[in-house]
Amino acid sequence: MRTEAHANEKASASPKRGVARRILCALAVILALLVVAFFVYVSLYQHADSRAQAAMRSGEGVAVEESSGFIVFAPQNPSAGLIFYPGAKVEPAAYAPLMRSCAERGVLCVVLKVPFNLAILGVGAADGVIASHPEVQTWLLGGHSMGGMVSALYLNDHMREYDGLVLLAAYSTVDLTAFEGDTLVLAGTNDHVLNWANYEEGIKKLPGDSVAHLIDGGNHAGFGDYGAQSGDGEATISHEEQQRVVVEEVLKMLAK
């Protein structure tokens, strides 16, 4: 009787184990597909164009140094510094023309390199940058698009270290109204990528004296040099003009 009962138990357990194995195999396949999909997604990103590549060369009073963690655009005698988070799935070098223009006006600029070109995966990428440049006393933090949102997240925990925040086609998702530094928000009127409802709500999370400026004819991609961006509006001004406005507004903020 015991032998017969034992045999029945084994027969009953066997189908259960088979079902469990099939479920585990299915979960493993789904996980593998998700991993493959993620790597395919992050492998497709916006590359720096020829103008950006040209701006990556040292010369005319600006030294360009690239490492595994960031790209530095250093003037000979910097009066201030800017740490910059790139937009989602955009090669950091795509911001070389904008950063170089700021550096030519005396601002040491550091473009951060983040995992898979997604700033949200590298919120702490700015750690240690200020300490590595003791010659600079005034620091701004900023970013473009997702990079701007992440810069606001980072600033939320490091307010005392920075004198200003620069958001390009971006907004804050955290309450920064207690920030005592200056805040500059710039966006193009032809930007069709930016979530304008979130942008308006994000303005309310910034200090009351923040400067918000719309660049007439600018679009989302015009803050960098990486070609056209899917879903964006058509700019009626050049990238050079849009970035010139950024440099001028940053310098105005520093001159306060």
NUPALUM-214544 format. One record per residue (C-alpha): residue in one letter; chain; x, y, z. Coordinates in Angstrom, 3 decimals. Example, Ala and Ser with C-alpha at 12.3 -4.5 7.8 and 13.67 -1.06 7.14 Angstrom:
BEGIN
resn: A&chain: A&X: 12.300&Y: -4.500&Z: 7.800
resn: S&chain: A&X: 13.670&Y: -1.060&Z: 7.140
***
This chain:
BEGIN
resn: M&chain: A&X: 0.000&Y: 0.000&Z: 0.000
resn: R&chain: A&X: 2.787&Y: 2.386&Z: 0.908
resn: T&chain: A&X: 4.559&Y: 1.593&Z: -2.348
resn: E&chain: A&X: 1.402&Y: 2.250&Z: -4.328
resn: A&chain: A&X: 0.756&Y: 5.547&Z: -2.473
resn: H&chain: A&X: 4.356&Y: 6.620&Z: -2.986
resn: A&chain: A&X: 4.064&Y: 5.896&Z: -6.681
resn: N&chain: A&X: 0.881&Y: 7.954&Z: -6.889
resn: E&chain: A&X: 2.599&Y: 10.877&Z: -5.147
resn: K&chain: A&X: 5.514&Y: 10.750&Z: -7.597
resn: A&chain: A&X: 3.132&Y: 10.616&Z: -10.533
resn: S&chain: A&X: 1.244&Y: 13.627&Z: -9.159
resn: A&chain: A&X: 4.437&Y: 15.623&Z: -8.476
resn: S&chain: A&X: 5.928&Y: 14.972&Z: -11.889
resn: P&chain: A&X: 3.393&Y: 17.089&Z: -13.875
resn: K&chain: A&X: 3.760&Y: 19.884&Z: -11.320
resn: R&chain: A&X: 7.527&Y: 19.919&Z: -11.783
resn: G&chain: A&X: 7.004&Y: 19.975&Z: -15.528
resn: V&chain: A&X: 4.714&Y: 22.995&Z: -15.289
resn: A&chain: A&X: 7.210&Y: 24.787&Z: -13.020
resn: R&chain: A&X: 10.049&Y: 24.127&Z: -15.478
resn: R&chain: A&X: 7.989&Y: 25.470&Z: -18.359
resn: I&chain: A&X: 7.139&Y: 28.612&Z: -16.394
resn: L&chain: A&X: 10.791&Y: 29.168&Z: -15.490
resn: C&chain: A&X: 11.836&Y: 28.645&Z: -19.100
resn: A&chain: A&X: 9.201&Y: 31.122&Z: -20.288
resn: L&chain: A&X: 10.359&Y: 33.705&Z: -17.725
resn: A&chain: A&X: 13.975&Y: 33.208&Z: -18.801
resn: V&chain: A&X: 13.048&Y: 33.765&Z: -22.439
resn: I&chain: A&X: 11.070&Y: 36.914&Z: -21.583
resn: L&chain: A&X: 13.982&Y: 38.261&Z: -19.512
resn: A&chain: A&X: 16.428&Y: 37.551&Z: -22.334
resn: L&chain: A&X: 14.181&Y: 39.332&Z: -24.828
resn: L&chain: A&X: 13.912&Y: 42.351&Z: -22.516
resn: V&chain: A&X: 17.700&Y: 42.508&Z: -22.155
resn: V&chain: A&X: 18.161&Y: 42.296&Z: -25.929
resn: A&chain: A&X: 15.485&Y: 44.967&Z: -26.481
resn: F&chain: A&X: 17.182&Y: 47.279&Z: -23.971
resn: F&chain: A&X: 20.576&Y: 46.979&Z: -25.628
resn: V&chain: A&X: 19.057&Y: 47.513&Z: -29.057
resn: Y&chain: A&X: 17.279&Y: 50.611&Z: -27.720
resn: V&chain: A&X: 20.394&Y: 52.182&Z: -26.175
resn: S&chain: A&X: 22.576&Y: 51.335&Z: -29.177
resn: L&chain: A&X: 20.492&Y: 53.673&Z: -31.336
resn: Y&chain: A&X: 21.452&Y: 57.183&Z: -30.272
resn: Q&chain: A&X: 22.070&Y: 60.620&Z: -31.787
resn: H&chain: A&X: 25.680&Y: 61.069&Z: -32.875
resn: A&chain: A&X: 27.694&Y: 64.287&Z: -32.835
resn: D&chain: A&X: 27.742&Y: 65.855&Z: -36.314
resn: S&chain: A&X: 30.717&Y: 67.311&Z: -38.172
resn: R&chain: A&X: 30.375&Y: 70.734&Z: -36.533
resn: A&chain: A&X: 30.487&Y: 69.125&Z: -33.110
resn: Q&chain: A&X: 33.479&Y: 66.982&Z: -34.036
resn: A&chain: A&X: 35.372&Y: 70.071&Z: -35.175
resn: A&chain: A&X: 34.635&Y: 71.783&Z: -31.834
resn: M&chain: A&X: 36.275&Y: 68.865&Z: -30.008
resn: R&chain: A&X: 39.755&Y: 70.034&Z: -31.025
resn: S&chain: A&X: 41.891&Y: 72.132&Z: -28.682
resn: G&chain: A&X: 42.882&Y: 75.594&Z: -29.863
resn: E&chain: A&X: 42.118&Y: 79.314&Z: -29.726
resn: G&chain: A&X: 42.546&Y: 79.484&Z: -25.975
resn: V&chain: A&X: 40.422&Y: 76.427&Z: -25.155
resn: A&chain: A&X: 41.910&Y: 73.074&Z: -24.160
resn: V&chain: A&X: 39.650&Y: 70.075&Z: -24.803
resn: E&chain: A&X: 40.308&Y: 66.976&Z: -22.718
resn: E&chain: A&X: 38.249&Y: 63.785&Z: -22.902
resn: S&chain: A&X: 38.220&Y: 60.937&Z: -20.411
resn: S&chain: A&X: 35.984&Y: 57.986&Z: -19.646
resn: G&chain: A&X: 33.736&Y: 60.128&Z: -17.460
resn: F&chain: A&X: 33.501&Y: 63.539&Z: -19.089
resn: I&chain: A&X: 34.691&Y: 66.056&Z: -21.670
resn: V&chain: A&X: 36.298&Y: 69.250&Z: -20.384
resn: F&chain: A&X: 36.447&Y: 72.528&Z: -22.315
resn: A&chain: A&X: 38.909&Y: 74.631&Z: -20.337
resn: P&chain: A&X: 39.804&Y: 78.289&Z: -20.974
resn: Q&chain: A&X: 43.157&Y: 79.538&Z: -19.737
resn: N&chain: A&X: 41.761&Y: 81.551&Z: -16.823
resn: P&chain: A&X: 38.222&Y: 80.345&Z: -16.060
resn: S&chain: A&X: 35.932&Y: 82.754&Z: -14.249
resn: A&chain: A&X: 33.241&Y: 80.119&Z: -13.614
resn: G&chain: A&X: 32.362&Y: 76.510&Z: -14.331
resn: L&chain: A&X: 29.409&Y: 74.653&Z: -15.846
resn: I&chain: A&X: 28.712&Y: 70.955&Z: -15.339
resn: F&chain: A&X: 26.331&Y: 69.692&Z: -18.015
resn: Y&chain: A&X: 24.187&Y: 66.541&Z: -18.346
resn: P&chain: A&X: 23.476&Y: 65.585&Z: -22.000
resn: G&chain: A&X: 20.032&Y: 64.800&Z: -23.365
resn: A&chain: A&X: 18.721&Y: 61.241&Z: -23.549
resn: K&chain: A&X: 20.407&Y: 59.075&Z: -26.159
resn: V&chain: A&X: 22.604&Y: 61.939&Z: -27.355
resn: E&chain: A&X: 26.370&Y: 61.578&Z: -27.653
resn: P&chain: A&X: 28.023&Y: 63.978&Z: -25.178
resn: A&chain: A&X: 30.302&Y: 65.369&Z: -27.892
resn: A&chain: A&X: 27.199&Y: 66.740&Z: -29.644
resn: Y&chain: A&X: 27.275&Y: 69.635&Z: -27.158
resn: A&chain: A&X: 30.860&Y: 70.560&Z: -28.019
resn: P&chain: A&X: 29.978&Y: 73.733&Z: -30.031
resn: L&chain: A&X: 27.848&Y: 75.132&Z: -27.199
resn: M&chain: A&X: 30.372&Y: 74.215&Z: -24.518
resn: R&chain: A&X: 33.262&Y: 75.585&Z: -26.544
resn: S&chain: A&X: 31.444&Y: 78.885&Z: -27.070
resn: C&chain: A&X: 30.967&Y: 79.188&Z: -23.307
resn: A&chain: A&X: 34.609&Y: 78.275&Z: -22.711
resn: E&chain: A&X: 35.752&Y: 80.973&Z: -25.151
resn: R&chain: A&X: 33.948&Y: 83.447&Z: -22.877
resn: G&chain: A&X: 35.748&Y: 82.204&Z: -19.776
resn: V&chain: A&X: 33.462&Y: 79.414&Z: -18.509
resn: L&chain: A&X: 35.089&Y: 76.030&Z: -17.880
resn: C&chain: A&X: 32.582&Y: 73.475&Z: -19.179
resn: V&chain: A&X: 32.341&Y: 69.807&Z: -18.262
resn: V&chain: A&X: 30.009&Y: 67.570&Z: -20.279
resn: L&chain: A&X: 29.274&Y: 64.395&Z: -18.354
resn: K&chain: A&X: 29.298&Y: 60.933&Z: -19.861
resn: V&chain: A&X: 26.451&Y: 58.825&Z: -18.490
resn: P&chain: A&X: 25.645&Y: 55.095&Z: -18.790
resn: F&chain: A&X: 24.121&Y: 54.202&Z: -22.153
resn: N&chain: A&X: 23.755&Y: 57.944&Z: -22.898
resn: L&chain: A&X: 20.836&Y: 58.079&Z: -20.453
resn: A&chain: A&X: 21.349&Y: 60.705&Z: -17.756
resn: I&chain: A&X: 18.719&Y: 59.118&Z: -15.528
resn: L&chain: A&X: 21.095&Y: 56.159&Z: -15.124
resn: G&chain: A&X: 23.938&Y: 58.452&Z: -14.071
resn: V&chain: A&X: 22.481&Y: 61.000&Z: -11.676
resn: G&chain: A&X: 25.684&Y: 60.970&Z: -9.643
resn: A&chain: A&X: 27.960&Y: 61.541&Z: -12.639
resn: A&chain: A&X: 28.722&Y: 65.072&Z: -11.409
resn: D&chain: A&X: 30.275&Y: 63.778&Z: -8.188
resn: G&chain: A&X: 33.861&Y: 64.912&Z: -7.783
resn: V&chain: A&X: 33.980&Y: 67.338&Z: -10.705
resn: I&chain: A&X: 34.066&Y: 70.478&Z: -8.546
resn: A&chain: A&X: 36.818&Y: 69.039&Z: -6.357
resn: S&chain: A&X: 38.943&Y: 68.306&Z: -9.427
resn: H&chain: A&X: 38.895&Y: 71.995&Z: -10.448
resn: P&chain: A&X: 39.795&Y: 73.991&Z: -7.328
resn: E&chain: A&X: 40.751&Y: 76.962&Z: -9.510
resn: V&chain: A&X: 37.036&Y: 77.570&Z: -10.170
resn: Q&chain: A&X: 34.992&Y: 79.156&Z: -7.380
resn: T&chain: A&X: 31.624&Y: 79.737&Z: -9.104
resn: W&chain: A&X: 29.746&Y: 76.722&Z: -10.434
resn: L&chain: A&X: 26.627&Y: 76.257&Z: -12.532
resn: L&chain: A&X: 24.816&Y: 72.979&Z: -13.054
resn: G&chain: A&X: 22.628&Y: 72.227&Z: -16.039
resn: G&chain: A&X: 21.538&Y: 69.963&Z: -18.834
resn: H&chain: A&X: 19.455&Y: 69.472&Z: -21.932
resn: S&chain: A&X: 16.100&Y: 67.670&Z: -22.039
resn: M&chain: A&X: 16.329&Y: 64.592&Z: -19.781
resn: G&chain: A&X: 19.771&Y: 65.828&Z: -18.779
resn: G&chain: A&X: 18.206&Y: 69.030&Z: -17.485
resn: M&chain: A&X: 15.675&Y: 67.101&Z: -15.446
resn: V&chain: A&X: 18.485&Y: 65.001&Z: -13.963
resn: S&chain: A&X: 20.567&Y: 68.088&Z: -13.188
resn: A&chain: A&X: 17.624&Y: 69.379&Z: -11.151
resn: L&chain: A&X: 17.436&Y: 66.053&Z: -9.309
resn: Y&chain: A&X: 21.146&Y: 66.241&Z: -8.524
resn: L&chain: A&X: 20.922&Y: 69.867&Z: -7.432
resn: N&chain: A&X: 18.191&Y: 68.961&Z: -4.961
resn: D&chain: A&X: 20.827&Y: 67.178&Z: -2.854
resn: H&chain: A&X: 23.728&Y: 69.566&Z: -3.561
resn: M&chain: A&X: 22.239&Y: 73.065&Z: -3.398
resn: R&chain: A&X: 25.076&Y: 74.561&Z: -1.377
resn: E&chain: A&X: 27.666&Y: 73.555&Z: -3.966
resn: Y&chain: A&X: 26.181&Y: 75.474&Z: -6.897
resn: D&chain: A&X: 25.527&Y: 79.096&Z: -7.731
resn: G&chain: A&X: 23.113&Y: 78.521&Z: -10.590
resn: L&chain: A&X: 21.005&Y: 76.081&Z: -12.602
resn: V&chain: A&X: 20.662&Y: 76.093&Z: -16.413
resn: L&chain: A&X: 17.802&Y: 74.091&Z: -17.936
resn: L&chain: A&X: 17.655&Y: 73.755&Z: -21.730
resn: A&chain: A&X: 14.352&Y: 72.401&Z: -23.071
resn: A&chain: A&X: 13.888&Y: 70.892&Z: -19.623
resn: Y&chain: A&X: 12.024&Y: 71.253&Z: -16.352
resn: S&chain: A&X: 12.353&Y: 70.246&Z: -12.720
resn: T&chain: A&X: 10.387&Y: 67.365&Z: -11.254
resn: V&chain: A&X: 11.463&Y: 68.238&Z: -7.695
resn: D&chain: A&X: 10.807&Y: 71.286&Z: -5.537
resn: L&chain: A&X: 13.796&Y: 73.629&Z: -5.855
resn: T&chain: A&X: 12.101&Y: 76.773&Z: -4.577
resn: A&chain: A&X: 14.542&Y: 76.848&Z: -1.645
resn: F&chain: A&X: 17.556&Y: 77.082&Z: -3.976
resn: E&chain: A&X: 19.313&Y: 80.392&Z: -3.349
resn: G&chain: A&X: 21.249&Y: 80.452&Z: -6.609
resn: D&chain: A&X: 20.130&Y: 81.821&Z: -9.972
resn: T&chain: A&X: 18.043&Y: 79.710&Z: -12.325
resn: L&chain: A&X: 17.822&Y: 80.009&Z: -16.105
resn: V&chain: A&X: 15.295&Y: 78.106&Z: -18.234
resn: L&chain: A&X: 15.528&Y: 78.249&Z: -22.029
resn: A&chain: A&X: 13.361&Y: 76.569&Z: -24.664
resn: G&chain: A&X: 12.676&Y: 77.013&Z: -28.363
resn: T&chain: A&X: 9.253&Y: 78.105&Z: -29.566
resn: N&chain: A&X: 9.301&Y: 75.379&Z: -32.252
resn: D&chain: A&X: 10.138&Y: 72.575&Z: -29.820
resn: H&chain: A&X: 7.698&Y: 69.710&Z: -30.424
resn: V&chain: A&X: 9.552&Y: 67.222&Z: -28.210
resn: L&chain: A&X: 9.304&Y: 69.083&Z: -24.911
resn: N&chain: A&X: 6.226&Y: 68.302&Z: -22.827
resn: W&chain: A&X: 4.980&Y: 71.867&Z: -22.439
resn: A&chain: A&X: 2.455&Y: 71.014&Z: -19.722
resn: N&chain: A&X: 5.232&Y: 69.506&Z: -17.604
resn: Y&chain: A&X: 7.418&Y: 72.487&Z: -18.460
resn: E&chain: A&X: 4.832&Y: 74.916&Z: -17.093
resn: E&chain: A&X: 4.409&Y: 72.835&Z: -13.938
resn: G&chain: A&X: 8.169&Y: 72.560&Z: -13.588
resn: I&chain: A&X: 8.564&Y: 76.348&Z: -13.590
resn: K&chain: A&X: 6.485&Y: 76.429&Z: -10.405
resn: K&chain: A&X: 9.051&Y: 74.172&Z: -8.720
resn: L&chain: A&X: 11.852&Y: 76.718&Z: -9.275
resn: P&chain: A&X: 12.735&Y: 79.854&Z: -7.280
resn: G&chain: A&X: 10.418&Y: 82.807&Z: -7.844
resn: D&chain: A&X: 13.126&Y: 84.924&Z: -9.452
resn: S&chain: A&X: 14.016&Y: 82.317&Z: -12.071
resn: V&chain: A&X: 14.523&Y: 83.602&Z: -15.622
resn: A&chain: A&X: 12.485&Y: 81.698&Z: -18.240
resn: H&chain: A&X: 13.148&Y: 82.687&Z: -21.834
resn: L&chain: A&X: 11.691&Y: 81.335&Z: -25.083
resn: I&chain: A&X: 14.013&Y: 81.424&Z: -28.091
resn: D&chain: A&X: 11.949&Y: 82.474&Z: -31.093
resn: G&chain: A&X: 12.340&Y: 79.936&Z: -33.906
resn: G&chain: A&X: 14.442&Y: 77.507&Z: -31.896
resn: N&chain: A&X: 13.625&Y: 73.834&Z: -31.501
resn: H&chain: A&X: 14.592&Y: 70.913&Z: -29.248
resn: A&chain: A&X: 17.666&Y: 69.713&Z: -31.125
resn: G&chain: A&X: 19.090&Y: 73.193&Z: -31.626
resn: F&chain: A&X: 20.835&Y: 73.170&Z: -28.248
resn: G&chain: A&X: 23.151&Y: 70.456&Z: -29.525
resn: D&chain: A&X: 24.640&Y: 69.385&Z: -32.842
resn: Y&chain: A&X: 23.402&Y: 65.889&Z: -33.582
resn: G&chain: A&X: 21.094&Y: 66.328&Z: -36.550
resn: A&chain: A&X: 17.318&Y: 66.278&Z: -36.639
resn: Q&chain: A&X: 15.380&Y: 64.706&Z: -33.774
resn: S&chain: A&X: 12.308&Y: 62.578&Z: -34.359
resn: G&chain: A&X: 9.088&Y: 64.451&Z: -33.639
resn: D&chain: A&X: 10.782&Y: 67.830&Z: -33.317
resn: G&chain: A&X: 9.535&Y: 71.002&Z: -34.944
resn: E&chain: A&X: 11.461&Y: 72.694&Z: -37.728
resn: A&chain: A&X: 13.723&Y: 75.474&Z: -36.525
resn: T&chain: A&X: 13.656&Y: 78.817&Z: -38.311
resn: I&chain: A&X: 17.010&Y: 79.849&Z: -36.840
resn: S&chain: A&X: 20.371&Y: 78.105&Z: -37.013
resn: H&chain: A&X: 21.918&Y: 76.059&Z: -34.236
resn: E&chain: A&X: 24.598&Y: 78.731&Z: -34.001
resn: E&chain: A&X: 21.977&Y: 81.418&Z: -33.320
resn: Q&chain: A&X: 20.098&Y: 79.306&Z: -30.791
resn: Q&chain: A&X: 23.296&Y: 78.480&Z: -28.934
resn: R&chain: A&X: 24.447&Y: 82.108&Z: -29.080
resn: V&chain: A&X: 21.352&Y: 83.023&Z: -27.072
resn: V&chain: A&X: 22.248&Y: 80.361&Z: -24.504
resn: V&chain: A&X: 25.776&Y: 81.724&Z: -24.090
resn: E&chain: A&X: 24.519&Y: 85.285&Z: -23.742
resn: E&chain: A&X: 21.931&Y: 84.337&Z: -21.126
resn: V&chain: A&X: 24.451&Y: 82.283&Z: -19.146
resn: L&chain: A&X: 26.894&Y: 85.196&Z: -19.128
resn: K&chain: A&X: 24.110&Y: 87.549&Z: -17.987
resn: M&chain: A&X: 23.366&Y: 85.205&Z: -15.105
resn: L&chain: A&X: 27.028&Y: 85.063&Z: -14.101
resn: A&chain: A&X: 27.337&Y: 88.845&Z: -14.258
resn: K&chain: A&X: 24.674&Y: 89.379&Z: -11.578
***
